[in-house]
Amino acid sequence: MEIQLLPLDIPSDNKRPFVIAGPCSAESEEQVMCTARQLAEKGCHNFRAGVWKPRTKPGGFEGHGEPALQWMEAAKKETGMNIGTEVATPEHVELAMKYGVDILWVGARTSANPFAMQALADAMKGIDIPVFVKNPVNPDLELWIGAIERLNVAGVKRLGAIHRGFSSYDKTIYRNLPMWQIPIELRRRIPELPIICDPSHMGGKRELVAPLCQQAMDLGFDGLMVESHCDPDKAWSDAKQQVTPDVLDYILSILQVREATYTTEGITQLRKQIDTIDNQLMDLLSKRMRVCREIGQYKKEHNMTVLQTGRYSEILDKRGAQGALCGMSADFVKQVYEHIHEESVRQQLEIVNK
């Protein structure tokens, strides 16, 4: 379906990036006001704080709810900043509107649930403020787009997406894997949709916030949502990933924002070279598949199984090491050959089962 969008109209000193900053949680009136004042002094226009905090396990701090909205409303009146918070139920939406919240976003756990998204969409009919949708916890682009479409069908036109990374069972340096290819595909599918990056949840550590902000800018993201706390070491939730307003100001001051649109005249010849090489790659892949089909015929005639695990492992290890020597990531090369092998097996199965 075609998504109908209007400009977000979120204030910023520059066209890109716009920044939404504030603590993970609204812990107390003092903490909210202190952080808001410091961010406003640094030129921040958009203040965020978690009012309702869904935790993985019960027993932790889960937000103050309506009283926290009163603190944020006070911060808005004093500093002039827009205020934003996460909503997960129709009741949240109703209360946010009651206290003049300017920006809403839907969290990763909620965007993964079509029932919850439909309930939110029904509650947001008639709302004309920016609404962002975080990517689902799992790397599912269709689920992400579906959540955005549900809001759009309900009449929400000032829409954006937040990339906060994807959960993984494997331990990595990131709290949530960036998997940049997914928001890149989202941008290809819906070019007019603003996409911002949440480096705090993606990195999970404050030392990763700056490099992730820069990566987002290098990839043409429109803005950033960064968790900033007046005393992050004493934060009641996600203390390790929050930075002070001073540190955030420094990160933004050294951020190199590249042109999102530019003339391609200077790289036309290089792109022609890429096209030529791609044609050669397709020709080589076609030849490889032809040989794979011949192997499939041999396996059929000799009653052999299609999958030969030892040979598959040998290919992955050998080509991964070869790719590393050629200046490529071994994991990248392995992923390429996993897809090639998948197609080879598919074609051989067709031959064997004829």
DRENNU-789031 format. One line per 8 residues: number of its first residue (from 0); their letters; for each residue x, y, z of N, C-alpha, C, O. Coordinates in pm, whole numbers. Each point is the difference from the previous one (the first is absolute). Layout:
% DRENNU-789031
NUM> A> X:Y:Z:X:Y:Z:X:Y:Z:X:Y:Z ~ ... $
//
This chain:
% DRENNU-789031
0> MEIQLLPL> 83:-119:0:-83:119:0:88:125:0:113:-2:48 ~ -168:111:-102:75:126:-6:-22:78:129:-113:22:43 ~ 224:18:19:-7:76:125:-8:149:-30:79:53:-79 ~ -174:16:142:-19:144:-17:64:72:118:-39:-21:115 ~ 138:106:-143:76:65:107:-5:152:-12:-11:55:-110 ~ 20:10:225:19:144:9:133:26:71:50:-89:68 ~ 8:210:-82:126:30:69:-15:-15:151:-106:28:56 ~ 214:-71:9:-3:-16:145:-11:133:73:-64:9:104 $
8> DIPSDNKR> 128:94:-161:1:133:63:56:-5:142:-58:55:93 ~ 170:-123:-78:69:-5:130:110:105:-2:84:-2:-90 ~ -81:94:188:98:108:-2:143:-48:14:29:-96:73 ~ 61:163:-144:143:-32:6:77:121:-50:-50:78:-81 ~ 172:-64:129:85:110:-47:42:-24:-145:20:95:-76 ~ -8:-221:39:38:-35:-136:-106:-95:-58:-79:-59:74 ~ 80:46:-204:-96:-91:-63:29:-145:39:-93:-79:15 ~ 219:44:2:37:-136:38:127:5:82:94:68:-41 $
16> PFVIAGPC> -85:-137:153:-107:-80:57:-83:81:101:51:93:61 ~ -176:-129:-46:-72:51:117:23:-100:113:19:-119:-24 ~ -21:169:146:37:-81:116:-112:0:102:-55:105:33 ~ 21:-223:16:-94:-16:111:80:-59:115:55:-109:-14 ~ -47:178:126:89:-43:108:-68:13:135:-89:82:20 ~ 133:-166:71:-53:3:136:21:-135:67:50:-93:-64 ~ -86:81:189:30:-122:74:-83:-119:-45:-109:15:-56 ~ 161:-132:83:-75:-123:-27:-133:5:72:-104:-28:-60 $
24> SAESEEQV> 106:64:188:-122:3:82:-15:135:69:98:62:40 ~ -223:-18:-25:-30:115:85:-7:-52:143:-99:-61:41 ~ 205:86:36:14:-61:132:-61:86:112:-60:-51:94 ~ 78:181:-108:-51:93:101:-16:136:-65:56:26:-107 ~ -132:60:170:-16:135:-54:133:72:-6:29:71:-97 ~ 52:-88:200:131:66:4:89:-49:-115:64:80:-67 ~ -61:-211:46:84:-56:-106:-46:45:-139:82:33:-85 ~ -213:-31:63:-55:43:-129:35:146:-25:47:34:-109 $
32> MCTARQLA> -71:53:207:26:143:-20:147:29:-16:39:81:-84 ~ 44:-148:164:145:21:-8:53:-37:-138:76:76:-61 ~ -116:-193:11:47:-45:-131:-55:89:-111:73:36:-93 ~ -200:0:103:-61:84:-103:70:136:-7:26:51:-110 ~ 3:9:225:68:131:1:137:-10:-66:38:86:-80 ~ 37:-191:115:135:-15:-56:-5:-22:-151:82:56:-74 ~ -177:-136:28:-11:-23:-144:-44:127:-73:50:30:-109 ~ -142:44:169:-46:124:-63:115:100:-11:11:71:-100 $
40> EKGCHNFR> 75:-66:202:117:88:-4:95:-36:-113:71:86:-52 ~ -70:-213:13:86:-47:-109:-67:15:-137:57:-39:-102 ~ -177:94:101:-68:23:-127:-91:-111:-45:-43:-2:-116 ~ 13:-93:204:-89:-110:-36:-143:51:-13:-46:79:83 ~ -25:-123:-184:-138:44:-24:-104:-105:39:-118:32:15 ~ 161:-157:0:-95:-109:18:43:-88:117:105:-63:-3 ~ -189:60:106:33:-71:124:-82:-129:9:-121:1:-21 ~ 189:-110:52:-66:-129:12:20:-58:141:98:30:67 $
48> AGVWKPRT> -192:-112:-24:16:-75:124:-102:-112:1:-112:15:-51 ~ 149:-128:107:-91:-113:11:-93:18:119:45:11:114 ~ -173:-9:-141:-101:16:105:-52:-137:45:-21:-25:119 ~ 2:-63:-218:-34:-140:28:116:-84:-48:39:9:-117 ~ 18:-90:203:121:-75:-33:-26:-151:9:10:-58:108 ~ -41:-5:-220:-18:-146:3:134:-68:24:93:19:-79 ~ -82:-97:182:126:-67:33:-8:-147:-41:-109:-58:-8 ~ 224:1:-18:3:-141:-40:-54:-90:109:-71:-97:-28 $
56> KPGGFEGH> 103:129:154:-50:-78:113:-69:93:100:37:116:10 ~ -137:-167:63:-67:84:100:91:31:117:97:-72:26 ~ -129:178:44:77:35:120:89:120:-17:43:60:98 ~ -14:-23:-223:83:118:-24:-85:125:-9:-122:-6:7 ~ 189:120:-23:-71:127:-11:-73:5:-135:62:-15:-105 ~ -192:35:108:-81:-3:-121:-67:134:-30:-101:5:-70 ~ 157:101:124:-50:133:-32:-106:50:96:-64:-78:71 ~ 46:210:-69:-97:62:91:-134:28:-65:-97:34:68 $
64> GEPALQWM> 90:-48:-202:-127:24:-67:-42:146:0:80:88:-30 ~ -204:-61:63:-57:134:-13:77:108:77:17:109:-54 ~ 31:-134:178:78:105:66:123:42:-81:36:118:-1 ~ 28:-213:-68:117:34:-82:-39:90:-116:79:86:-40 ~ -198:-104:-15:-47:88:-107:-17:143:51:23:95:-75 ~ -62:-80:201:-12:133:58:137:66:10:12:121:-22 ~ 92:-198:56:135:55:8:47:43:-139:61:106:-16 ~ -91:-189:-84:43:34:-136:-74:123:-52:58:82:-71 $
72> EAAKKETG> -184:-71:107:-77:118:-39:61:126:61:6:105:-65 ~ 40:-116:189:65:113:66:132:34:-68:34:117:-17 ~ 40:-220:-24:127:22:-70:-24:70:-133:78:87:-40 ~ -185:-124:-28:-35:64:-127:-31:147:20:45:85:-77 ~ -122:-54:180:-38:140:27:122:85:33:9:115:-42 ~ 86:-173:119:116:78:42:102:17:-112:56:109:-17 ~ -30:-216:-60:110:3:-97:-45:30:-142:80:44:-83 ~ -208:-68:53:-49:19:-136:28:-117:-92:-35:4:-118 $
80> MNIGTEVA> 97:-111:171:28:-116:-82:-127:-80:-29:-93:1:80 ~ 91:-69:-193:-101:-102:-23:25:-116:96:114:-22:41 ~ -218:-51:-5:18:-116:87:-54:-124:-72:-98:6:-74 ~ 164:-119:100:-40:-124:-65:15:-119:94:85:0:89 ~ -169:-101:-110:9:-121:81:-53:-119:-78:-64:15:-104 ~ 93:-135:155:-46:-124:-62:-140:-33:49:-33:18:117 ~ -50:-67:-209:-134:-46:36:-17:-144:-45:53:-42:-103 ~ -129:-34:182:-20:-141:-33:-146:-42:6:-34:-109:-45 $
88> TPEHVELA> -53:194:99:-143:-32:10:-82:123:-35:50:112:3 ~ -177:-133:-36:-88:116:-26:-6:96:119:-9:121:-20 ~ 13:-174:142:-2:86:118:123:91:3:-10:117:36 ~ 125:-171:-74:122:82:-5:-19:116:-97:37:114:30 ~ -94:-143:-146:-21:104:-101:-92:110:55:28:119:-15 ~ -135:-160:79:-95:97:55:66:90:104:-20:122:-2 ~ 99:-181:92:67:80:103:107:91:-61:15:114:42 ~ 59:-164:-140:103:81:-65:-62:124:-64:56:110:9 $
96> MKYGVDIL> -170:-127:-73:-67:114:-62:-52:97:106:-1:122:-21 ~ -42:-174:134:-51:84:108:107:96:51:-31:113:38 ~ 157:-158:-37:108:83:55:87:65:-109:112:43:27 ~ -165:-36:-147:65:77:-105:128:-59:-54:90:74:-40 ~ -79:-206:37:119:-64:-58:3:28:-150:-101:-11:-69 ~ 219:49:19:15:43:-139:46:-111:-93:-25:6:-121 ~ 93:-106:175:58:-108:-81:-29:-133:70:22:-14:120 ~ -70:-83:-195:-23:-133:53:88:-100:-74:34:20:-117 $
104> WVGARTSA> 1:-128:185:60:-112:-72:-51:-131:57:-41:-10:115 ~ 47:-90:-202:-43:-135:35:124:-85:17:88:-1:-86 ~ -79:-70:198:119:-78:31:13:-129:-79:-93:-41:-70 ~ 210:-22:81:32:-120:-78:-89:-118:36:-37:-79:-87 ~ 3:66:215:-86:-111:40:-142:18:-54:-66:-97:-37 ~ 20:221:33:-135:27:-48:-9:-13:-151:-98:-54:-52 ~ 198:104:-20:-6:-5:-146:4:-144:-52:-37:-26:-115 ~ 81:-67:199:5:-141:-39:-135:-68:15:-16:-116:-38 $
112> NPFAMQAL> -83:186:94:-130:-60:29:-110:69:-80:-40:111:36 ~ -10:-172:-144:-103:64:-82:-127:34:76:-66:100:-31 ~ 30:-180:132:-119:31:79:19:132:76:-88:86:0 ~ 204:-72:64:30:123:73:8:119:-94:-47:109:32 ~ 107:-131:-151:12:110:-96:-136:46:-49:-22:120:-18 ~ -70:-213:-3:-132:39:-47:-76:79:107:-70:96:-30 ~ 86:-139:155:-63:74:110:55:142:9:-76:94:22 ~ 208:-79:-39:61:134:1:-49:82:-120:-31:119:13 $
120> ADAMKGID> 26:-183:-129:-44:70:-120:-142:54:19:-29:114:-38 ~ -59:-195:96:-137:45:24:-2:118:97:-81:92:-14 ~ 172:-94:114:4:107:99:59:129:-56:-25:108:53 ~ 105:-120:-160:68:117:-54:-75:68:-114:51:96:-58 ~ -170:-143:26:-77:65:-106:-25:146:36:-45:33:109 ~ 77:54:-205:-20:143:23:119:70:61:-3:122:15 ~ 108:-195:21:120:62:59:89:55:-111:26:-69:-98 ~ 19:191:114:83:64:-102:133:45:60:35:118:-7 $
128> IPVFVKNP> 37:-211:65:134:27:52:93:-110:-51:-47:-105:-44 ~ 179:127:48:93:-105:-44:-12:-127:84:-3:5:123 ~ -4:-118:-192:-3:-131:66:108:-87:-64:1:-19:-122 ~ 88:-33:204:108:-86:-48:-27:-145:38:-61:-29:103 ~ 107:-61:-187:-15:-143:27:139:-63:6:74:1:-98 ~ -40:-56:214:128:-71:12:-9:-134:-72:-107:-60:-12 ~ 223:14:-35:0:-132:-63:-37:-108:101:30:13:118 ~ -96:-120:-164:-33:-110:92:129:-59:58:108:18:-55 $
136> VNPDLELW> -122:-90:166:118:-58:64:71:-97:-92:122:-13:5 ~ -198:-57:-90:60:-95:-93:15:65:-138:-77:90:-35 ~ 175:-133:-43:27:63:-130:-102:-38:-105:26:-86:-85 ~ -142:149:90:-110:-30:-92:-48:130:-62:-77:74:60 ~ 124:-46:-182:-34:126:-66:-149:10:-29:-58:108:12 ~ -5:-219:-51:-143:5:-32:-82:36:124:-99:74:-10 ~ 139:-125:125:-70:32:125:15:148:32:-94:64:46 ~ 213:-10:-69:28:142:23:-88:86:-92:-66:94:45 $
144> IGAIERLN> 66:-127:-174:-81:76:-96:-148:-15:33:-76:97:-11 ~ 35:-217:51:-140:-22:35:-46:88:115:-112:51:-1 ~ 200:-33:101:-34:87:113:-17:144:-46:-91:70:44 ~ 180:-26:-132:-8:136:-53:-128:17:-83:-68:102:11 ~ 36:-201:-92:-118:8:-85:-129:5:82:-94:71:-37 ~ 88:-144:149:-120:2:83:-29:141:51:-115:44:2 ~ 220:26:40:-19:138:47:-42:91:-115:-85:87:16 ~ 147:-109:-133:-31:85:-114:-144:-18:-47:-67:97:-35 $
152> VAGVKRLG> 20:-222:35:-140:-27:-38:-96:71:96:-109:42:-40 ~ 150:-31:166:-84:67:100:3:152:-14:-72:71:72 ~ 154:-20:-164:3:143:-23:122:72:54:9:122:-12 ~ 85:-195:72:122:62:50:92:24:-118:45:-94:-65 ~ -16:221:36:78:36:-119:142:45:33:90:-10:-84 ~ -69:60:207:135:46:38:73:-118:65:12:-9:122 ~ 37:-78:-208:59:-126:44:150:-4:-23:52:62:-93 ~ 17:-135:181:142:-25:-16:33:-136:58:-82:-60:70 $
160> AIHRGFSS> 201:12:-99:46:-129:53:122:22:86:80:91:-25 ~ -65:-174:128:118:5:87:71:-135:-10:-58:-105:28 ~ 184:111:-68:82:-122:-5:77:-11:131:86:83:29 ~ -118:-187:50:67:-19:129:74:-133:7:45:-41:107 ~ -33:-27:-222:70:-128:-3:-91:-116:36:-115:20:41 ~ 168:-142:-57:-79:-121:14:60:-93:103:122:-16:8 ~ -209:-46:71:45:-92:105:68:-121:-62:-36:-46:-109 ~ 135:-6:181:72:-118:-47:37:-86:119:34:50:107 $
168> YDKTIYRN> -42:-181:-126:39:-92:107:151:4:21:49:-16:112 ~ 25:37:-222:146:3:9:46:128:70:-61:105:-17 ~ 167:-115:93:57:116:67:91:75:-98:89:-60:-61 ~ -111:190:46:83:85:-85:33:127:77:-41:16:115 ~ 116:73:-178:32:126:67:-123:88:13:-3:93:80 ~ -100:-123:-161:-121:81:1:-108:-63:87:-10:-122:11 ~ -70:206:50:-118:-50:71:-101:-56:-100:-60:-105:22 ~ 43:177:-133:-87:-45:-109:75:18:-132:52:108:-29 $
176> LPMWQIPI> -46:-214:-50:78:3:-123:-50:107:-96:-120:10:-23 ~ 209:72:-33:-44:106:-92:-72:-54:-125:-105:51:-37 ~ 162:-152:-25:-60:-57:-122:-49:112:-92:-118:6:-35 ~ 211:81:-3:-32:120:-76:-75:-30:-130:-74:85:-51 ~ 91:-206:-3:-63:-31:-128:-152:7:8:-67:23:-101 ~ 10:-42:222:-146:1:13:-56:143:-10:-92:22:-78 ~ 144:76:155:-50:137:-23:35:54:-138:-73:84:-54 ~ 183:-132:-4:34:42:-137:-107:-48:-97:-40:73:-91 $
184> ELRRRIPE> -6:-197:110:-107:-52:-86:-131:73:28:-78:24:-92 ~ 54:13:219:-119:80:32:4:133:-76:-102:44:-53 ~ 218:19:48:16:126:-73:-24:-21:-149:-59:86:-66 ~ 104:-198:13:-23:-28:-142:-149:-20:-29:-51:43:-102 ~ -16:-111:195:-141:-33:-20:-89:123:20:-97:20:-74 ~ 129:64:174:-80:120:29:96:119:7:35:45:109 ~ 8:6:-224:106:103:-2:-34:126:77:89:66:53 ~ -217:-31:-46:-39:126:64:-15:-12:152:-25:100:67 $
192> LPIICDPS> 40:-220:-12:-19:-20:144:126:43:76:107:-54:-25 ~ -117:150:117:117:37:81:42:-118:90:-85:-67:59 ~ 214:44:-50:54:-106:85:104:61:93:92:68:-46 ~ -108:-92:176:100:48:96:61:-120:71:-56:-110:0 ~ 170:133:60:74:-107:67:-2:19:151:13:112:50 ~ -28:-221:21:7:-2:146:130:-72:40:-1:-120:24 ~ 113:194:-17:129:-63:30:10:-51:143:83:-85:30 ~ -167:138:59:6:-40:141:-42:-145:17:72:-80:60 $
200> HMGGKREL> -190:44:-115:-46:-138:11:79:-93:-90:15:-118:30 ~ 34:171:-140:78:-83:-91:133:-40:63:38:-117:-3 ~ 30:214:61:132:-27:57:-6:-61:138:73:-94:31 ~ -162:150:54:-9:-50:136:112:49:90:0:-28:120 ~ 95:101:-176:112:56:77:22:142:-48:-7:28:-120 ~ 34:62:213:12:141:-40:118:25:-93:-2:94:-79 ~ 107:-179:87:115:22:-89:-31:-35:-145:76:36:-90 ~ -187:-105:65:-37:-34:-137:-95:102:-62:-29:-6:-119 $
208> VAPLCQQA> -20:100:200:-98:97:-50:58:85:-113:-62:15:-105 ~ 181:41:126:59:88:-101:26:-70:-134:-43:50:-103 ~ 112:-166:102:22:-65:-130:-128:-43:-70:-7:3:-123 ~ -93:-43:200:-126:-39:-63:-74:121:-57:-64:-10:-105 ~ 73:124:173:-57:123:-55:65:33:-134:-69:37:-96 ~ 201:-50:90:71:31:-124:-37:-97:-111:-18:41:-115 ~ 7:-171:149:-41:-97:-102:-138:33:-55:-24:-11:-120 ~ -66:52:208:-135:35:-44:4:118:-97:-72:0:-100 $
216> MDLGFDGL> 154:99:130:11:114:-90:64:-39:-133:-41:47:-106 ~ 140:-135:113:66:-46:-124:-98:-74:-90:17:-2:-122 ~ -119:-59:182:-99:-75:-78:-122:85:-36:-97:-50:-57 ~ 103:179:90:-106:90:-42:-123:2:87:-107:40:-45 ~ 119:-83:172:-115:7:90:-38:146:24:83:90:-11 ~ -210:-69:43:-51:137:13:20:61:137:0:122:14 ~ 15:-205:89:12:54:134:47:-104:99:33:-113:-37 ~ -30:153:164:50:-85:107:-91:10:121:-54:106:30 $
224> MVESHCDP> 37:-218:40:-65:0:130:103:-55:99:35:-118:-4 ~ 12:206:94:109:-38:90:-45:16:144:-61:100:37 ~ 91:-200:44:-36:8:142:104:81:75:119:-32:0 ~ -166:138:65:87:92:72:-58:28:138:-119:30:13 ~ 203:-40:89:-43:8:140:94:94:74:120:2:-28 ~ -175:76:121:84:95:74:103:-71:88:104:58:32 ~ -131:-183:7:93:-79:82:-14:-147:-40:-57:-79:75 ~ 108:43:-193:-29:-132:-57:44:-119:86:-64:-105:-3 $
232> DKAWSDAK> 170:121:80:45:-113:83:-102:-38:107:1:-112:50 ~ -88:206:-17:-102:-27:101:-140:-22:-61:-100:0:72 ~ 95:-19:-204:-128:-19:-67:-68:-127:48:66:-99:33 ~ -197:102:-28:-78:-114:50:-19:-108:-106:-40:-112:32 ~ 67:145:-157:-10:-99:-108:103:33:-107:25:117:-30 ~ 35:-220:-27:96:12:-110:109:104:27:30:84:-85 ~ 28:-91:203:102:100:39:121:-2:-93:56:106:-30 ~ -14:-223:-15:124:-12:-77:-6:63:-138:103:30:-59 $
240> QQVTPDVL> -224:-9:6:-10:49:-137:-35:149:-7:-17:54:-110 ~ 5:14:224:-37:140:0:123:90:15:98:-37:64 ~ -106:155:-125:110:98:7:-54:129:61:-120:24:-1 ~ 209:57:54:-40:129:54:-31:96:-115:46:-23:-111 ~ -122:129:136:-22:101:-104:131:59:-53:10:31:-119 ~ 90:-15:205:130:52:-45:64:-95:-100:50:44:-104 ~ -51:-173:135:59:-100:-91:-78:-5:-131:59:-8:-108 ~ -190:13:117:-81:0:-122:32:121:-87:12:-11:-122 $
248> DYILSILQ> 2:125:184:35:122:-74:133:-17:-72:15:44:-114 ~ 81:-107:181:130:-23:-63:-12:-97:-117:57:23:-106 ~ -133:-131:126:-19:-98:-108:-58:67:-123:44:-24:-112 ~ -144:109:133:-64:68:-112:94:102:-64:-8:25:-121 ~ 95:34:201:92:102:-54:105:-60:-92:49:68:-90 ~ -14:-195:110:102:-63:-85:-63:-87:-109:72:-61:-80 ~ -204:55:77:-69:-82:-97:20:57:-140:-22:119:-23 ~ 63:-202:-69:17:43:-138:-125:-40:-78:-25:-118:-23 $
256> VREATYTT> -52:218:-17:-123:-25:-73:27:16:-148:32:109:-48 ~ -46:-217:-23:28:1:-144:-126:38:-77:-111:-11:51 ~ 130:55:-174:-113:41:-82:-87:-121:-32:49:-103:-46 ~ -178:117:72:-93:-109:-29:-28:-10:-149:-22:-108:-54 ~ 22:225:-13:-17:2:-146:121:67:-61:53:97:55 ~ -10:-147:-168:120:52:-63:0:-40:-146:-73:-90:-41 ~ 154:158:-38:13:-37:-139:85:-125:-13:98:-17:72 ~ -137:-70:-162:75:-126:-19:92:7:-121:56:-101:-43 $
264> EGITQLRK> -40:221:-11:78:15:-122:142:-53:17:54:-62:-91 ~ 6:87:206:140:-39:21:21:-149:15:113:-47:-9 ~ -219:-30:33:19:-144:20:-69:-82:-109:-13:-122:13 ~ -31:188:-119:-71:-72:-107:87:-108:-62:-47:-111:-22 ~ 173:142:-5:89:-99:-61:26:-118:93:6:-115:-43 ~ 8:146:172:22:-109:96:-123:-89:8:13:-122:12 ~ -132:180:-19:-122:-80:3:-12:-86:-125:-53:-111:5 ~ 101:163:-117:0:-82:-122:91:-122:18:-31:-109:-48 $
272> QIDTIDNQ> 143:130:117:88:-114:30:-71:-102:87:11:-121:-21 ~ -86:171:121:-76:-90:88:-100:-80:-82:-15:-121:20 ~ -55:188:-113:-99:-70:-83:66:-110:-83:-54:-109:-14 ~ 171:139:-39:73:-100:-81:39:-120:86:-15:-115:-41 ~ 66:143:161:40:-108:90:-121:-82:44:8:-122:10 ~ -120:190:17:-122:-71:40:-46:-94:-111:-43:-113:27 ~ 52:159:-152:-37:-87:-113:90:-123:-5:-46:-110:-29 ~ 175:131:57:94:-112:2:-33:-97:114:9:-121:-16 $
280> LMDLLSKR> -47:179:133:-37:-84:113:-122:-86:-33:-4:-119:31 ~ -96:180:-94:-120:-76:-37:34:-111:-98:-55:-110:8 ~ 145:138:-100:40:-102:-97:72:-116:70:-24:-116:-31 ~ 112:150:127:72:-103:74:-95:-82:88:14:-122:10 ~ -110:190:55:-98:-72:82:-83:-95:-86:-30:-112:41 ~ -6:156:-160:-76:-85:-91:81:-125:-37:-54:-111:-3 ~ 183:130:-24:86:-114:-34:13:-94:120:0:-122:-16 ~ 12:181:137:13:-83:120:-126:-84:21:9:-118:33 $
288> MRVCREIG> -125:180:-53:-125:-74:18:-15:-110:-104:-57:-105:29 ~ 108:128:-149:-5:-104:-102:79:-123:43:-43:-114:-16 ~ 163:141:73:83:-111:50:-72:-69:118:4:-123:11 ~ -69:202:76:-74:-58:112:-112:-92:-49:-26:-105:59 ~ -40:145:-166:-106:-85:-55:57:-131:-56:-62:-105:12 ~ 180:113:-72:66:-122:-49:34:-93:117:-12:-122:-10 ~ 56:183:122:28:-79:120:-129:-63:52:-1:-114:45 ~ -110:193:-51:-128:-54:43:-42:-121:-82:-55:-96:54 $
296> QYKKEHNM> 80:100:-186:-32:-114:-86:85:-121:38:-49:-113:1 ~ 177:138:29:89:-109:41:-49:-64:130:-1:-122:14 ~ -40:208:82:-49:-51:129:-126:-84:-21:-19:-102:67 ~ -67:145:-157:-122:-76:-27:32:-137:-56:-58:-101:42 ~ 150:98:-139:36:-126:-65:69:-96:95:-9:-122:-18 ~ 78:175:120:74:-86:93:-68:-8:137:60:-45:98 ~ -186:89:-92:-80:-10:122:69:64:121:2:-58:109 ~ 53:178:-130:69:73:107:-92:107:58:-89:51:-68 $
304> TVLQTGRY> 110:-17:194:-75:110:60:47:132:-59:117:16:-35 ~ -210:79:26:36:130:-55:96:73:93:101:55:-46 ~ -131:-53:175:84:73:95:121:-82:39:-12:-111:52 ~ 130:167:-78:128:-60:38:65:94:102:69:95:-37 ~ -92:-122:164:37:94:107:149:32:2:39:115:19 ~ 44:-218:-39:145:22:3:45:97:-106:81:89:26 ~ -133:-106:-148:35:89:-111:-48:142:27:70:97:-29 ~ -191:-83:85:-55:132:31:86:72:101:29:119:-17 $
312> SEILDKRG> 13:-187:123:87:60:103:132:42:-59:55:104:34 ~ -3:-187:-124:128:31:-65:-10:129:-81:90:84:4 ~ -200:-69:-77:-19:121:-81:-8:124:88:67:99:-28 ~ -147:-104:135:-15:116:88:132:40:64:34:118:3 ~ 40:-215:47:128:30:67:102:55:-99:67:99:27 ~ -57:-164:-142:101:39:-99:-30:138:-57:89:85:-9 ~ -213:-63:-30:-34:129:-61:-3:113:103:32:114:-32 ~ -69:-146:155:5:102:105:141:50:23:24:120:11 $
320> AQGALCGM> 70:-215:-2:141:36:18:53:76:-120:76:96:14 ~ -117:-139:-133:44:67:-122:-53:143:-6:71:93:-40 ~ -197:-75:82:-58:133:2:74:93:94:20:118:-31 ~ 21:-170:149:74:81:96:133:46:-60:42:114:23 ~ 24:-201:-99:126:38:-65:-21:105:-107:92:75:-34 ~ -212:-69:-20:-32:97:-105:-58:129:55:-47:85:-76 ~ 51:-69:208:-46:124:60:-149:4:30:-55:107:25 ~ -10:-223:-29:-143:-5:32:-20:-72:133:86:-76:45 $
328> SADFVKQV> -201:101:16:-34:-70:123:-24:-147:-29:-73:-35:-94 ~ 134:-53:174:-20:-144:-18:-147:-36:18:-53:-87:-70 ~ -13:153:165:-143:-28:23:-84:39:-121:-94:-70:-36 ~ 131:183:-27:-72:43:-120:12:-104:-111:-100:-37:-62 ~ 221:-10:39:22:-98:-107:-75:-130:31:-58:-61:-89 ~ 60:21:215:-74:-121:38:-149:16:-26:-65:-93:-47 ~ 11:211:78:-143:23:-23:-32:-7:-149:-102:-55:-39 ~ 191:112:-44:-20:-7:-145:-6:-145:-45:-88:-38:-77 $
336> YEHIHEES> 183:-43:125:5:-140:-44:-112:-84:62:-40:-102:-57 ~ -12:145:170:-117:-69:56:-120:15:-94:-75:-95:-22 ~ 58:216:-34:-110:23:-93:24:-73:-132:-92:-57:-59 ~ 216:58:13:33:-72:-124:-27:-150:19:-57:-65:-88 ~ 98:13:203:-20:-143:28:-150:-33:9:-45:-104:-47 ~ -32:195:108:-144:-22:12:-65:-13:-137:-85:-87:-22 ~ 125:174:-72:-55:-7:-136:50:-125:-72:-75:-61:-77 ~ 200:23:100:54:-122:-62:-78:-122:45:-34:-86:-81 $
344> VRQQLEIV> 6:78:212:-76:-112:55:-141:-2:-59:-53:-105:-35 ~ -7:223:24:-136:7:-56:-4:-55:-142:-89:-77:-35 ~ 186:116:-46:2:-48:-137:30:-149:-9:-57:-69:-84 ~ 146:20:169:30:-143:-1:-119:-83:46:-23:-109:-51 ~ -53:161:149:-119:-73:46:-104:-13:-112:-67:-102:-11 ~ 56:206:-72:-92:-7:-112:39:-113:-96:-85:-71:-53 ~ 217:57:31:49:-105:-90:-21:-138:62:-48:-92:-67 ~ 84:78:194:-7:-131:66:-145:-49:9:-25:-120:-7 $
352> NK> -70:213:24:-139:-38:22:-83:-3:-130:-121:-19:6 ~ 183:37:-119:-74:-7:-126:-39:-145:-28:-64:-28:-102 $
//
